[in-house]
Structures are given as C-alpha cells and as structure tokens.
C-alpha cells in the first residue's frame, strides 16, 4: 500500500535520491537553499515504510495567493512502475491544490538517448517513449522534443563524460596539443578554497561582458560553496606572463650564443635562428599582456558541485586577454580527472543546444564527451481554467 507524504525529512530524501539511478544535484534538498527566493517542500511516497518515490518541490508565489510548483529533474522514482507513477501524480495533484497551485512543471532526468558527435543516429529508447506516453495519460502536457536551451527551464541536451580509466586516450590529439601549448606558457591549474571566489567571480564577470549574458555574482557562488561545502570544488587557472616573457628572452639569448659560435653546425645555426624568430613573435604578442598583468593572475576558473556519484560543472569563465594561452583546455582536463580521482562516475559538463552547432558544443567536443538527451519538460495543470489563462497571458507577453 502506497502512502503520500509532504514535509519529508531532507535526510530521508537525500539518502534515497543519492542512491537512485535518476539521482541529480537539482533534487538534493540543499538545492532549495540555493533557490531561496522560492518556497519549498519535499514530497514522497512510501510503501511499507520504505521510500519509493520522492521530489524536492520548489514553490513560486504568484499574485492572488496562487503559486506554481517546479520539480527540478524530478520526481525521482521508477517510471516503469506504472502503478507507482499513477499514484504519485494523482496524490501530487491533490497536494498541489492545497497549495493553491495553478500548475506543476517537471522535467525528470530520464534519458531519451545517448550518442556521440561521431554517431548521432542512435534511436530513441523505447522505454523512455513509453514513459512519456504514461505521463501524458496522467494528464501531463508534454512540451515535446525541443532543441533550444531557452525553450525549457533546464536544457534538454547535456554533454557529459562518464568515468574512464585513461582520460587522455579518450580526447582528440588537438586537445592534448592545446594543453601542451598552455603548459608551455606556464598556465597552472589547481583546486582552491572559497577564499578565492572573488577571483572566480571576476572571470564570470568578464565572460558576461564578452558574451553579453547575465550569469551569477559573488554572493551566489558563496552561497553554493557554503551550502555544499566539501562537495563543492573551485578550480582556477593562473599564469604570470612575465615568467613566459623571461623564458622567451632567455631562449633568444641562448640561441644567439649558438649563432655566434663558429664551431656550431649549420643545423644548429638553423635551429637557433628558428628559435629566435619564433620567440620574437611570441614576445610581440605578449608585450601588452606583460604590461597589463605584471604579476601572477587568474585567467580562467570553474565551479563544480557533486551529489551522489555525479558531479556538475555549474559555472565557468575566463579572461579573453589570455585566449592564446588556452587555459580552458588544462582547466577542463584537470576538473574531469580530479572528479574521477574523487570517485565520481559521471561528469556533467552542462547544457548545450540540441542543434549541436553552438560555441559550447564545439568547445566541449574537445574532451570526447557523450551527449545525453533527456525526455524533456511537462506541465501538470492543477487548475485547468486558470492554467489556460496563464499560458495565454504568457504567449501575449512573450509573443510566442
């Protein structure tokens, strides 16, 4: 016999979600602390005192004492158990009515398919398609297999890196070359404490200006690290351009000595001249950088949070003045490898467009990822009349 409960203990919920195949950071109880501009509750189904379904529910107040409810990457349960699914959504709707809810939006972490850029023609999973049909039978309105990020609350497509024993063997040679180029320029990547979040926030700010987007601020990043503590990881890439300048000048000096050595072979003279020419070109390129950044400086960063066996790349930014130093390549490799070393089995590199032709897709493809396509987003109307009016008003407002 199933029993539906609200106000469920976060400890019980998290233990269930962490060990579930559909586990997701957005379903951790702590995510409600990050989204503290929403109210929240934890709703679960028990069978013989054993939890069999659960979801963090974010509750957004609306005018006139109404609200809408969002279950991010939830609910968590066995969707092949139709009896359980049917019970959960029937009771969910009853509970939502007591909250004066217009509608519930949910986007379960059920994979429609996994594929790679080299093999896109993977068919949709039949079980996932059956689950979609069952949700529709439960009066959920399916928003379809959308392609663009802005069409849903959470991206329907993500790039990810499942655990591999030898990471370098799974990435293109061009990526290894870019990492070597960064190492040559003395780019150093490491894990840092939250005391360095100001440096990271600056990278995010620079990225916002470059891409003309709005991301998050320092207070938000502090909230994430304070909330998730040991499960949050801040990575920074740093460099001192003057160290590289000094090395180039030393290379020129050594090569000049070889050119002036009458006993050196012609081949040695040729190589020395090539060193002088290439080093002078590099010196010209970094001259302004050395003046603008005379000391070690942060040039890229990433913030990750783990939950269960999965870890999410939440935010990343860089200083475009240092694009030639290619810091994002060693930074991403370090983040992925460190995640594996910590015991995580699945690194979510973040959402992308389903068209697979955006800049994020192009860059993340450098790390040999898989593409995970989720089934997508649903609305479950609670007040059907007001739901239709709300959606009509939204269409007028957005022009869609």
Number of C-alpha atoms within 10 A of each C-alpha: 7 16 16 19 15 15 11 17 13 15 10 15 22 22 13 19 26 18 12 17 13 18 23 23 20 18 27 23 22 17 18 20 16 17 13 11 12 15 15 21 18 21 22 26 24 15 13 9 10 12 18 19 24 26 27 29 25 23 21 15 17 12 6 7 9 14 19 20 24 22 21 25 23 24 27 26 24 14 21 13 10 13 10 18 19 16 15 23 17 14 17 20 18 12 17 20 16 8 16 17 24 22 25 23 20 23 23 21 22 22 19 23 19 21 16 15 13 7 9 11 11 11 10 14 14 11 14 18 13 13 19 22 13 17 19 15 11 16 15 21 16 18 13 11 14 18 18 15 16 11 12 15 14 17 22 27 27 21 25 25 20 14 17 13 10 9 15 15 11 14 16 13 12 11 18 18 12 19 22 16 18 22 17 12 21 17 26 17 23 14 16 12 13 19 9 13 22 15 18 28 25 20 22 25 20 18 20 16 10 12 8 9 10 11 14 13 15 15 11 14 21 17 14 21 20 14 15 18 14 11 15 19 23 23 24 28 24 19 24 20 26 18 16 19 21 12 15 21 16 13 18 21 14 14 21 16 14 19 20 10 12 10 10 12 12 11 9 15 20 13 15 20 17 14 18 20 13 13 19 16 12 14 18 11 12 19 13 13 17 17 11 11 14 13 13 13 15 24 27 30 29 24 22 22 21 22 21 20 19 20 26 21 20 14 19 22 22 27 19 16 13 16 13 13 22 21 31 25 22 22 24 23 20 17 23 25 19 15 23 22 12 11 14 19 17 20 24 23 24 17 21 24 20 19 12 16 10 11 11 15 21 11 11 18 20 19 23 19 22 21 25 23 23 22 26 26 25 21 19 23 21 21 15 12 10 14 19 14 11 14 11 12 12 12 11 10 9 7 7 7
